[in-house]
Each structure stands twice: as C-alpha cells, then as structure tokens.
Amino acid sequence: MMEVLFYIAATVALLSTGLALTRANAAHALIYLIVSLLAVAVLFFLMGAPFAAALEIVIYAGAIMVLFVFVIMMLNVGQHGIAQEQEWLRGRNWIVPGILAGLLLLELLLALRHAPATTAGLTVSPKEVGLALFGPYVLAVEIASMLLLAGLIGAYHLGRRFIVRRENKR
Amino acid sequence: MGGLQIPMEHVLALAGLLFSCGLMGLMLRRNIIFMLMSLEVMLNASALAFVAAGAKWNQADGQIIFLLILSVAAAEVAVGLGLVLQIQRRFKTLDIDQARRLRG
C-alpha cells in the first residue's frame, strides 16, 4: 500500500520537475517547482524521515521559494504588469499543478489513515537527529553557521547596492 | 524489521533522474533564474539520496547531511538572487550570455 504511494509521489516529483524546467514563464515554473518539492517531502515522510519532510516544506518550499517569488515579482514591475497578472489568473496555468498537488494531498490523507505510514521499518525521530546533530556533528553545525553568515553578508552587499542605486535614480 | 521496504535502487534511480533533470535544465536554459532553479533541483536530488541511505540503515546521519545541504541551498540562493538583481540592473536582461565579459 505505502509502496504504491511512494511510486505515485515519485512520478509526481519527476513530472513536475520536468514541467518546471521546460516552462517559458518563470512564475509558472516556480509553481511546478513547489509541487516537486512537496512531492519530495512526501517521499521523505514515506521513507521514515518526518523531520526532513517538515524541513523540506518549511525551508525549501517555504523560505527559498518565497525568495524566488520576491525576485520574480521585483523584476516584473512594468507597464504590462496588469495584463500579465490577468493572464496568470486564468485557469489553464494552475490547473495541472493543482491536480498534482491534489494528488499529494490525497496521498497524505491515505497515509494518515494507516498509522505507521512509512515504507521504512523504523522512523528516525527528530530526537535522534538532534542528538546526533549536536553530538558528533557539532563541527558541521559550526561550519554551516559560518556558511550562512557568509551568504548573509554576500546577499546584503549585493542587494544593498541595488537598493541605493534605485533610490538615487528617483 | 528495519530498512526500506522499497528497493534502494529505485530511490537512487529517482534521485539520479531528478539530478539529470536539473543538470539538463542547467545546461539548456540561459535564463539565470531557471539556472538557479535547476541548481535547487540538483541539490534536492542529492538530499533525497542521502535521506534514502539514512532510512535504509535507520541512522540519523542521512537527515543531518540533508540539513547541511539545506543550509548550503539557502546560502547559495540568497547570493544567487542578489546576483540576479545586479545582472538585471546592469544588463537589462536575465540572459546569462549577455554577462560574459567578466569585468566590473
């Protein structure tokens, strides 16, 4: 039963990734990419990694995709913005991602009905992950924190110049 | 009982297919936003392989590597989108071939 759910989620992931990378419009591609990330989150959950599944949704499909949305919306401000918005609100643009996401929701409901809904024998709980993360892997946490600090400074430097120039132009 | 009930090869094949989707996107598209999306897909596929391996042996290590990949993706996308804004401002296009001269 759970194996079938796994293969359906895998198909959804492949399909939406392929569709995402062949779209001409960046906003349409983003919707497919979010569906693909949700499908991978379902795969993580079915493989007995609920913590990774939650993080995949919160950070990948949430934070990182919101950054993409911000940038695409910033680049799209122009005269033709309203016509483009109306174009995006038409059904055919979101009906396929909607169907794929609905399929994932159906899988979630099916998985919730069967209590140990994993294809793995045992789930690796968030507690185990945390104990290992701040035990033997504490050096990796420090390195990740330095990497994030470098990314923060780099993004601030690049974005600050953009904002200052925009203000001068006005 | 422990380990995955689905064959490990299937999960690895899925991760490989997702990775090659991302690689094809990276090589075929010239729009820098799509190239960043392809990078996200590739990172995500490798994370899938790590989590599958962690699930096979019931260890937390796979999910920890997933966390590290997540932080790498976050840092990469922050800097990458800053570069997208700079390229758009400087060249008035998102075509990466226009930004080929490598000078400030």
Interface residues (C-beta under 8 A of the other chain):
Chain A: M2 E3 F6 Y7 A10 A13 L14 T17 G18 A20 L21 A26 A29 L30 L33 S36 L37 V40 L43 F44 M47 G48 A49 F51 A52 L55 I59 Y60 A63 I64 L67 F68 F70 V71 I72 M74 L75 T119 A120 G121 L122 V124 E128 V129 L131 A132 L133 Y137 A140 A144 L147 L148 A150 G151 L152 G154 A155 H157 L158 G159 R161 F162 R165
Chain B: M1 G2 G3 L4 Q5 I6 H10 V11 L14 L17 L18 C21 G22 M24 G25 R29 N31 I33 F34 L36 M37 S38 E40 V41 N44 A47 L48 V51 A52 G54 A55 K56 N58 Q59 A60 D61 G62 Q63 I64 F66 L67 L68 L70 S71 V72 A73 A74 A75 E76 V77 A78 V79 L81 G82 L83 V84 L85 Q86 Q88 R89 L94
